[in-house]
């Protein structure tokens, strides 16, 4: 099943959805969910969102690497 998810603006109480080439379904389900946004300015790119998150310091990164190493080396006994 192919899913298309888009955020659209409503104009004159209408929404237009452009289907990709090769889309062959004859009937579709349309679900309309209003976007509730507290602020009018939303980050548009993933990089904008990630830049607002706190960064990890060197010690935290080393701890994560140690856990990753431990998980890779861990062997589960076969029953």
Steps between C-alpha positions, in 0.01 A plus 500: 500500500634840407434789739520867411520749783505872433426818688276722290352846535126533463390748236132579441411195711685273255815289515682374191712186519727424205547126456835367380548343158399137501251531785232256387250470786143576399377574851683650800434587862546866591561595864514869584672598825528865597848612599503653843802726530561720802732732318459626148867449417580131461836353407482391138809279482627217715828688546307793654338264750825322588689826550256594777571180697775491760833358387693221667834565664808283438443286813140423402611403149770270639242336732270436202789352299584271792142377520491444122822296520362297789177428310691390187720265701220356714412143407164347585527133595298271275242289680 
